[in-house]
Amino acid sequence: MYSYSEFDNAFVRTRVAQFRAQVDRRLSGALTEDEFKPLRLMNGLYLQLHAYMLRVAIPYGTLNPRQMRQLAMIAERWDKGYGHFTTRQNIQFNWPKLADVPDILDALADVQMHAIQTSGNTIRNVTADHFAGAAADEIADPRPVAELLRQWSTDHPEFQFLPRKFKIAITGAPNDRAVTKAHDIGLRMVEKDGAPGFEVIVGGGLGRTPMIGKVVRDFLPREDLLPYVEAIVSVWNLLGRRDNKYKARIKITVHEHGIDEIRRLVEERFSEIRPGFAGADQALLADLEAAFAPPPLPAVSPAPFEAAREADPVFRAWADTNVAAHRHPDYGIVTISLKAHGATPGDATAEQMRVMADLAEAHGHDELRISHEQNVILPHVARADLPAVHAALRAAGLGTANVGLVSDIIACPGMDYCSLATARSIPVAQEIATRIEELKIEHEVGPLKIKISGCINACGHHHVGHIGILGLDRAGVETYQITLGGDHTETAAIGERTGPGFAYDEIVPAIERILRAYLAQRAAPAETFLETYRRIGPAPFKAALYENGDARADAA
């Protein structure tokens, strides 16, 4: 993985020193909260419902064990003993004291981490496929390009005061695990005549106006990527609405001007700035590729794995759901579920972070990844080591065999933490998962993505959930709107709203009725929920939802 240069270290330390002085001025009263707000947002610090919240960047989701242990130390020393992993592959600490934040940032800098550009109207943390560098279907590891984009965008003088926040996602595989079509810019690696390049997607986004991004270039040579991305952002920086923050995202700009006009303007700008890129970016990219060289993976007999799988049904269930195919047949990609039934999705205690760090050192070639689905990944584990990894995870409460299943729920913090939320998300996720465990139907249902947001800003990605749940406030009452048929992959789609919403005490039974309708309607056990929905449409699910007149709150 990438290691900081002298410049990186000096840059981050300087930012910490600047922010320490700003915090001192705020604490002394020399700065008002209104004056302090833009300064703290530039350093990832939010003021939430009950306390400050610090959002720490985990660029393209990659961590080493030392960094994970430092996050554990921060959680214990300056927070309440846990951290929350997010859908942008970041970690949030929900209870830091303002006076302690500079010390936290210094502790992060000690392990080459920071909180720069995790908030504000700038280019946010660049996210990537959490299986990058390991996946069997991958064309090439996208993380060197993601690091190039991170270095280019950090404190870019032209892009620090954009119309709104701007998000980029990248994947190196045809199977999209990075939600590229719901980003301001999505980059999907493709090949043409044997050469790798990128399909470039613009104008995706969720929130109050969900849109699937549109292809602005179907093949862009890799050496043109950085100037092309700069051309896109600079065109939007000039065109983007600044009179209305709800219409400021690039998705609205693309919608208002049309993809053909946006493409014309981007190509025109690209032709202007491309000559200025004299190859320095490609020289840097070559250095970055060396930093991301894959670890040596010697052949290892899978016999211990096969024996454990045959002898232990609990291990077999876990291996079947939580271990994905690796490019090396003797290895697997382990997804550690942070979704134990009834737990808060995405939360990990300090002790659990240390366990994961230990496993990465002992069995995972010193690498960890954070997924947008709020789980943690060990990308390179020998199959022979999987029984030992599973045993350690079970002892730490991290061995739940539910990755990709109904209880592997994405949920934003909702009204338990967020000042923008209009309804609770975490308790809904906990109660759905608990009910699924009681019913013992999770493996019968099979692959199914539930995503929950506590407000219209859609941090829980509910629009692209197979089942999406949006919490709203209707006259002081929490109401939950359901959407069906969303998809975050290469066949991305926005879910369709089913009808009137459900009160808090009705939402779990409503989800149960959807699941039972699916089991009754699927053509065969192998037909997934999404396949069934696309085959038969929403009508049978709506009938199951509303047949008893259970919806009482109009979510229109």
ABEGO torsion letter per residue (X at the ends): XBBBBAAAAAAAAAAAAAAAAAAAAAAAGABBAAAAAAAAAAAGBBBBAABBBBBBBBBGGBBBAAAAAAAAAAAAAABAGBBBBBAAGBBBBAABBAAAAAAAAAAAAAAGBBABGABEBBBBBBBBBAABGABAABABBAAAAAAAAAAAABGBAAAABBABBBBBBBBABABBAAGAAABABBBBBBBBGGBBBBBBBBGBEBEABBBBBBBABABBBAAAAAAAAAAAAAAAAAABBAABAAAABAAAAAAAAEAAAAAAAAAAAAAAAAAABAGAAAAAAAAAAAAABBBBBBBBBAAAAAAAAAABAAAAAAAAAABBBBABAABBBBBBBAABBGBBBGBBBAAAAAAAAAAAAAAAGGBBBBBAAGBBBBABBBAAAAAAAAAAAAAAGAABBABGBAABBBBBAEAAABAABABBAAAAAAAAAAAAAAAGAAAAAEBBBBBBBABAAGAAGAAABABBBBBBBBGGBBBBBBBBGBBABAABBBBBBAEBBBBAAAAAAAAAAAAAAAAAABABAABBAAAAAAAAEAAAAAAAAAAAGABABBAX
